[in-house]
Amino acid sequence: MSCCCGQKPVEKNAKKLFKIEYLYLDLKTCDRCMDTDKLLDEVVEVLTPALQMAGYEVRYRKHEIATEQIAQRFEFVSSPTIRVNGRDIFDVVETDCGCCGDIAGVAVDCRAYEYDGQIYDLPTKELLAKAILKSIDKLPPCNKGDYQMPDNPKRFFEGKSNKQK
């Protein structure tokens, strides 16, 4: 059986790829991006041995979304973003981010995390671990080619560009 994109199932004894990606706008100024980066590093370090023991090949990559072109290529929606096998593991909930506003020179929102009815600027290690583990064996999303960059990242890149002039 394959998904709508024609992806083939993994052969019986082959290692399954478990690809974790961290997409962020800034790791020098934005507290949310920097703190989430550190938390995610710790969670991935703890989960990797168990995932490997379960037959997964873990690949962990970080991508700075420095330009609008890079954002388009990655179909970037909100910062920071954590994807497992191409799927964003959190819903998009955003709140004002003063740090990214300082970078762009305009009001910008960054991702926040909803947990038990509350909104938090940072995910907990527990929330990260649960979201990553919940993603096991989900097929990658089918790319339908209909990506439209949301207004918030557009505003960030336009503001950043205007500020640098």
Summary of the structure (lengths in Angstrom):
residues: 165
radius of gyration: 16.8
end to end distance: 52.8
largest distance: 55.7
contacts: 460
relative contact order: 0.20
helix: 37%
strand: 23%
